[in-house]
């Protein structure tokens, strides 16, 4: 009857007060507190935002005698044994023909004779071939050669004459064509003048008849 439930001992309208977390009661604890974080619980490898790490320099940056572009440009103790610098100038070994004047083409003797082909001949050698005797009619050959030469000259002259006649015939045909074209042109012009003259006369006759008719009408 008192309105208190034995199973629920709180009165109606009761408001419980919750206890605050440690981060809410102590400003030195928790994230966003006095110090932002509890430093005794921070990871040993963690750093803050204000931390600026300094990178360690490479050996070529700390020691001028090491690396490319250093004091000596390169570490000479690590250079390849077969490598050479830009200042190196190699000297080519000369050929035997350049060192010994008795060897090679153009040398003391011009060529190494112990290495010449067995079938080769020099320019000074003259080959003597077998002598053949044939019965040759010199007079007959001369006559035949003369006749052939004369025939060749006559054929060339005939060819030239034919070309000249052909050229003359072409010129005559071209001249005739031009004359005929000129005559046709003159005939057409003459015909046009005759038509114009006839037209002028007909117009004159018409004007005369018209004036005569006017005179008759005025006298009547």
C-alpha positions in Angstrom: 0.0 0.0 0.0 3.0 2.3 0.4 3.6 2.1 -3.4 7.1 0.4 -3.1 7.6 -2.7 -5.0 9.6 -5.3 -3.1 11.2 -6.5 -6.3 12.1 -3.0 -7.5 12.9 -0.9 -4.4 13.3 2.4 -6.3 10.5 4.9 -6.2 8.8 6.1 -9.4 10.7 9.1 -10.8 14.0 8.0 -9.4 17.0 9.1 -11.5 20.2 7.2 -11.1 23.5 9.1 -11.3 26.1 7.2 -13.4 29.7 7.4 -12.3 32.0 9.2 -14.8 34.9 7.5 -16.6 38.4 8.2 -15.4 39.1 10.2 -18.6 36.1 12.4 -17.7 37.1 13.1 -14.1 40.9 13.4 -14.5 42.1 15.7 -17.3 45.5 14.1 -17.3 44.2 10.8 -18.5 42.7 9.5 -21.7 42.6 10.9 -25.3 41.9 14.6 -25.6 42.8 15.3 -21.9 45.4 17.6 -20.5 48.2 15.9 -22.2 46.2 14.4 -25.1 47.2 10.9 -24.1 48.5 8.8 -21.2 52.2 8.8 -21.8 52.9 5.8 -19.6 50.9 3.7 -21.9 52.2 5.0 -25.2 54.0 2.5 -27.5 57.8 2.9 -27.3 58.0 3.2 -31.2 55.2 5.8 -31.4 56.0 9.4 -32.1 54.0 12.5 -32.0 52.9 14.8 -34.9 55.7 17.3 -34.1 58.4 14.6 -34.6 60.7 15.2 -37.6 62.8 12.3 -38.5 66.3 12.8 -39.8 67.3 10.4 -42.6 70.8 9.1 -42.4 73.0 10.1 -45.4 74.5 7.7 -47.8 78.1 6.9 -47.8 78.6 8.8 -51.0 77.1 11.9 -49.3 79.2 11.7 -46.1 82.5 10.7 -47.6 83.7 12.7 -50.6 86.1 9.9 -51.6 83.3 7.4 -52.3 80.6 7.0 -54.9 80.2 8.5 -58.4 80.9 12.2 -58.6 82.9 12.2 -55.3 86.4 13.4 -54.7 87.8 11.0 -57.2 84.7 10.5 -59.3 84.5 6.8 -58.6 85.7 4.3 -56.1 88.9 3.1 -57.9 89.2 0.0 -55.8 85.9 -1.3 -57.2 86.5 -0.4 -60.9 86.5 -3.2 -63.4 90.0 -4.2 -64.4 89.1 -4.0 -68.1 87.5 -0.6 -67.8 89.2 2.6 -69.0 88.5 6.3 -68.5 87.4 8.8 -71.0 91.0 10.1 -71.3 92.3 6.7 -72.4 93.5 6.6 -76.0 94.1 3.1 -77.3 96.8 2.5 -79.8 96.1 0.0 -82.5 98.7 -2.4 -83.5 99.9 -1.9 -87.1 99.5 -4.6 -89.8 102.6 -6.4 -91.0 102.4 -4.6 -94.3 102.7 -1.3 -92.4 105.6 -2.3 -90.2 107.7 -4.3 -92.7 108.2 -2.7 -96.1 109.1 -6.1 -97.7 105.6 -7.5 -97.0 102.2 -6.9 -98.5 101.0 -5.0 -101.6 102.9 -1.8 -102.3 105.8 -2.9 -100.1 109.4 -3.2 -101.1 108.8 -5.7 -103.8 105.1 -4.9 -104.4 103.9 -8.2 -103.3 104.9 -11.3 -101.2 106.2 -13.6 -104.0 106.1 -16.7 -101.8 102.3 -16.3 -101.6 101.5 -15.5 -105.2 99.1 -17.9 -107.0 101.0 -20.3 -109.2 98.7 -19.5 -112.1 99.1 -15.7 -111.7 101.2 -13.7 -114.2 102.8 -10.3 -113.8 102.2 -7.4 -116.1 105.7 -7.8 -117.5 105.1 -11.3 -118.9 104.1 -11.7 -122.5 102.2 -14.8 -123.5 103.5 -16.4 -126.6 100.7 -18.4 -128.2 100.8 -20.9 -131.0 101.5 -19.4 -134.4 98.8 -20.2 -137.0 99.3 -19.7 -140.7 96.3 -19.2 -142.9 96.1 -18.5 -146.5 94.6 -15.0 -146.7 93.7 -13.3 -149.9 94.7 -9.7 -149.0 93.6 -8.2 -152.3 90.2 -10.0 -152.1 89.6 -8.9 -148.6 90.4 -5.3 -149.4 88.0 -5.4 -152.4 85.3 -6.9 -150.3 85.9 -4.3 -147.5 85.7 -1.5 -150.1 82.6 -2.8 -151.6 80.9 -3.2 -148.2 82.0 0.3 -147.3 80.6 1.8 -150.5 77.3 -0.2 -150.1 77.0 1.1 -146.6 77.6 4.7 -147.8 75.0 4.3 -150.6 72.4 2.8 -148.1 73.0 5.7 -145.7 72.7 8.3 -148.5 69.5 6.6 -149.7 68.1 6.6 -146.2 68.9 10.3 -145.8 67.3 11.2 -149.2 64.1 9.3 -148.2 63.9 11.1 -144.9 64.3 14.5 -146.7 61.5 13.6 -149.2 59.3 12.5 -146.4 59.9 15.7 -144.4 59.2 17.8 -147.6 56.0 15.9 -148.2 54.8 16.5 -144.7 55.6 20.2 -145.0 53.7 20.4 -148.3 50.6 18.7 -146.8 50.7 21.1 -143.8 51.0 24.1 -146.1 48.0 22.9 -148.2 46.0 22.3 -145.1 46.7 25.8 -143.9 45.8 27.3 -147.3 42.5 25.4 -147.4 41.7 26.5 -143.9 42.4 30.1 -144.8 40.3 29.9 -148.0 37.4 28.4 -146.0 37.7 31.2 -143.4 37.7 33.9 -146.2 34.7 32.3 -147.9 32.8 32.2 -144.6 33.6 35.9 -144.0 32.6 36.8 -147.6 29.3 35.0 -147.2 28.7 36.8 -143.9 29.4 40.2 -145.6 27.0 39.3 -148.5 24.2 38.4 -146.0 24.8 41.7 -144.1 24.7 43.7 -147.4 21.4 41.9 -148.5 19.9 42.6 -145.1 20.9 46.3 -145.3 19.3 46.6 -148.8 16.1 45.0 -147.6 15.9 47.3 -144.7 16.5 50.3 -147.0 13.7 49.1 -149.4 11.3 48.8 -146.4 12.1 52.3 -145.2 11.5 53.7 -148.7 8.1 52.0 -149.0 7.2 53.3 -145.5 8.1 56.9 -146.5 6.1 56.6 -149.8 3.1 55.4 -147.9 3.2 58.3 -145.5 3.4 60.8 -148.4 0.3 59.2 -150.1 -1.6 59.3 -146.8 -0.8 63.0 -146.2 -1.8 64.1 -149.8 -5.1 62.2 -149.6 
